[in-house]
Amino acid sequence: MESLNPAEVLKYLEFVNDLKHLPRRGWIFSKVKDHETISGHMYAMGLMTFLLGNDSKLDRLKCLQLTLVHDLAEAIVGDITPHDNVPEDVKHQKEDEAMKEITSHIGEAGKLIYNLYKEYEAKETPEAKFVKDLDRFDLLFTAASYEKRDNAPLKCQEYFDEIDESKFTNPYVKKLVVALKESRLKTPNSIGMSEPH
C-alpha cells in the first residue's frame, strides 16, 4: 500500500465514491421512488456471502470480493438496463474499458480487481456462478421489499416473471427464492420484515 501514489489512489476512490450515489436505474423504469444505489446493491450482496458456512466448498473471501467489484464499471458507464437497448457485446466492451480505467490507478490491487471482474463476467467458476445467483436474488428481494414498503402488491411482478428458479444454480439460493415467492404471494405486503421506522 505504501508504494501506491496517493494522488492516483484518490482518483480510484472518486470512482468508488460515485457508486454510493448512482442509482440502480431499473427501479426508475419501474417507477419506484427512493430506490437503492449501485453500492447499496453490492453491499447487500457482500453481506449475503457471510451465509456461506465454514464447511462450504466455495471460497468465501473470493465471493465477497466478487460482490464488491462486479458492478464497479458502472461508476463510469452507469447502470445499463435492458430498457436502454444497448447490445450485450457493446455493454461488455464499455464496461471492460471502464474497469481498465478505474483499476489503472492502483497498481497490483487494480490488477486483482480487474481479474476478479473478468472472472465474474465469465461465470465459469463456482464462486462467480454463486455471486451471479446473489445478484439475481438481491434484485428479487429488493423488489419484494419495495412492494411492501410502498403498499403496492405485485408492482414489481415483471422481475419475478423474468427471473424464475431455473436461472439459479446454488441449491440454497433456490430455496431462498422459493421461500421469498411463497411469502410474497401468500401475504403480498409481508416478506418477513418489520415495518420501516
C-alpha positions as CSV (number, residue, x, y, z in Angstrom):
1,M,0.0,0.0,0.0
2,E,2.9,2.4,0.8
3,S,4.1,2.2,-2.8
4,L,0.8,3.5,-4.2
5,N,0.8,7.1,-5.4
6,P,-1.7,8.9,-3.1
7,A,-2.9,11.1,-5.9
8,E,-3.7,8.0,-8.0
9,V,-5.5,6.3,-5.1
10,L,-7.7,9.4,-4.7
11,K,-8.7,9.1,-8.4
12,Y,-9.7,5.4,-7.8
13,L,-11.6,6.4,-4.6
14,E,-13.5,9.0,-6.6
15,F,-15.0,6.2,-8.7
16,V,-15.8,4.2,-5.6
17,N,-17.5,7.2,-4.1
18,D,-19.6,7.8,-7.2
19,L,-21.2,4.4,-6.7
20,K,-22.5,5.5,-3.3
21,H,-24.7,8.0,-5.1
22,L,-25.5,6.4,-8.6
23,P,-29.0,4.8,-8.7
24,R,-29.9,1.4,-9.9
25,R,-31.8,2.6,-12.9
26,G,-34.1,-0.3,-13.4
27,W,-36.2,1.0,-10.4
28,I,-36.7,4.3,-12.3
29,F,-38.4,2.4,-15.1
30,S,-40.5,0.6,-12.6
31,K,-41.5,3.9,-11.0
32,V,-40.0,3.1,-7.6
33,K,-39.2,6.1,-5.6
34,D,-36.3,6.4,-3.1
35,H,-34.6,3.4,-4.5
36,E,-31.2,1.9,-3.9
37,T,-27.8,2.9,-5.2
38,I,-25.4,0.7,-7.0
39,S,-23.1,0.4,-4.0
40,G,-26.2,-0.4,-1.8
41,H,-26.9,-3.4,-4.0
42,M,-23.2,-4.5,-3.9
43,Y,-23.2,-4.1,-0.1
44,A,-26.3,-6.3,0.4
45,M,-24.7,-9.0,-1.8
46,G,-21.5,-8.8,0.2
47,L,-23.3,-9.4,3.4
48,M,-25.0,-12.4,1.9
49,T,-21.6,-14.1,1.4
50,F,-21.4,-14.5,5.2
51,L,-24.2,-17.0,4.9
52,L,-21.7,-19.5,3.5
53,G,-20.7,-21.9,6.2
54,N,-17.2,-22.8,7.1
55,D,-17.8,-26.2,5.5
56,S,-18.7,-24.6,2.2
57,K,-16.6,-25.7,-0.8
58,L,-16.8,-22.1,-2.1
59,D,-14.1,-19.6,-1.3
60,R,-16.0,-17.1,0.9
61,L,-13.4,-14.3,0.6
62,K,-13.4,-14.7,-3.2
63,C,-17.2,-14.5,-3.2
64,L,-17.1,-11.3,-1.1
65,Q,-14.5,-9.8,-3.4
66,L,-16.6,-10.6,-6.4
67,T,-19.7,-8.9,-5.0
68,L,-17.7,-5.8,-4.3
69,V,-16.3,-5.4,-7.8
70,H,-18.9,-6.9,-10.1
71,D,-20.7,-3.6,-10.8
72,L,-17.7,-1.3,-10.3
73,A,-17.6,-0.3,-14.0
74,E,-20.9,1.4,-13.5
75,A,-19.1,4.2,-11.8
76,I,-18.2,5.3,-15.4
77,V,-20.8,3.7,-17.7
78,G,-23.8,3.9,-15.4
79,D,-26.3,1.2,-14.8
80,I,-27.1,0.0,-18.3
81,T,-30.5,-1.8,-18.3
82,P,-32.4,-3.8,-20.9
83,H,-34.6,-0.6,-21.4
84,D,-31.6,1.1,-22.9
85,N,-31.4,-1.3,-25.8
86,V,-27.6,-1.5,-25.8
87,P,-26.4,-4.6,-27.5
88,E,-24.8,-7.1,-25.0
89,D,-21.4,-7.0,-26.7
90,V,-21.3,-3.2,-26.7
91,K,-22.3,-3.2,-23.0
92,H,-19.5,-5.6,-22.1
93,Q,-16.9,-3.6,-24.1
94,K,-17.9,-0.3,-22.4
95,E,-17.7,-2.0,-19.0
96,D,-14.4,-3.6,-19.8
97,E,-12.9,-0.3,-20.8
98,A,-14.3,1.4,-17.7
99,M,-12.7,-1.3,-15.5
100,K,-9.4,-0.8,-17.1
101,E,-9.6,2.9,-16.4
102,I,-10.8,2.5,-12.8
103,T,-8.2,-0.1,-11.9
104,S,-5.3,1.6,-13.7
105,H,-4.7,3.9,-10.7
106,I,-3.8,1.4,-8.0
107,G,-1.1,-1.0,-9.3
108,E,-1.3,-4.6,-8.3
109,A,-4.5,-4.1,-6.4
110,G,-6.0,-2.8,-9.6
111,K,-4.9,-6.0,-11.5
112,L,-6.5,-8.1,-8.8
113,I,-9.8,-6.2,-9.1
114,Y,-9.8,-6.4,-12.9
115,N,-9.1,-10.1,-12.8
116,L,-12.0,-10.6,-10.3
117,Y,-14.3,-8.6,-12.6
118,K,-13.3,-10.8,-15.6
119,E,-13.9,-13.9,-13.5
120,Y,-17.4,-12.7,-12.6
121,E,-18.1,-11.8,-16.2
122,A,-17.1,-15.3,-17.5
123,K,-19.5,-17.0,-15.0
124,E,-17.3,-20.2,-15.1
125,T,-16.0,-20.6,-11.6
126,P,-18.3,-21.9,-8.8
127,E,-17.7,-18.6,-6.9
128,A,-18.7,-16.5,-10.0
129,K,-21.9,-18.6,-10.5
130,F,-22.8,-18.2,-6.8
131,V,-22.3,-14.4,-6.9
132,K,-24.5,-14.2,-10.0
133,D,-27.2,-16.0,-8.1
134,L,-26.8,-13.5,-5.3
135,D,-27.1,-10.7,-7.9
136,R,-30.4,-12.0,-9.1
137,F,-31.7,-12.9,-5.7
138,D,-31.0,-9.4,-4.3
139,L,-32.9,-7.9,-7.2
140,L,-36.0,-10.1,-6.3
141,F,-35.7,-9.5,-2.6
142,T,-35.4,-5.7,-3.1
143,A,-38.4,-5.7,-5.5
144,A,-40.5,-7.5,-2.9
145,S,-39.2,-5.1,-0.2
146,Y,-40.3,-2.1,-2.3
147,E,-43.8,-3.6,-2.9
148,K,-44.1,-4.0,0.9
149,R,-42.8,-0.6,1.7
150,D,-45.0,1.2,-0.8
151,N,-48.0,-0.9,-0.1
152,A,-48.1,-1.9,-3.8
153,P,-48.6,-5.6,-4.1
154,L,-47.2,-7.2,-7.2
155,K,-46.0,-3.8,-8.6
156,C,-42.6,-5.4,-9.4
157,Q,-44.0,-8.6,-10.9
158,E,-42.0,-8.2,-14.1
159,Y,-38.8,-9.1,-12.2
160,F,-40.4,-12.3,-10.9
161,D,-41.7,-13.2,-14.3
162,E,-38.2,-12.7,-15.8
163,I,-36.2,-14.4,-13.1
164,D,-37.5,-17.9,-12.2
165,E,-35.9,-20.7,-10.2
166,S,-34.2,-22.1,-13.4
167,K,-31.9,-19.1,-13.5
168,F,-30.3,-20.1,-10.2
169,T,-27.6,-22.7,-9.7
170,N,-27.0,-22.7,-6.0
171,P,-29.4,-25.1,-4.2
172,Y,-29.7,-22.9,-1.1
173,V,-30.3,-19.7,-3.1
174,K,-33.0,-21.5,-5.0
175,K,-34.6,-22.3,-1.6
176,L,-34.5,-18.6,-0.7
177,V,-36.1,-17.7,-4.0
178,V,-38.9,-20.2,-3.5
179,A,-39.5,-19.0,0.1
180,L,-39.5,-15.4,-1.0
181,K,-42.0,-16.0,-3.7
182,E,-44.3,-18.0,-1.4
183,S,-44.1,-15.4,1.3
184,R,-44.8,-12.6,-1.2
185,L,-47.8,-14.2,-2.8
186,K,-49.3,-15.5,0.5
187,T,-49.1,-12.1,2.1
188,P,-48.2,-9.6,-0.6
189,N,-47.1,-6.9,1.9
190,S,-45.1,-9.2,4.1
191,I,-41.7,-10.8,3.4
192,G,-40.7,-11.5,6.9
193,M,-39.6,-8.0,7.7
194,S,-40.7,-5.4,10.3
195,E,-42.2,-2.2,9.2
196,P,-39.7,0.5,8.3
197,H,-39.1,3.2,11.0
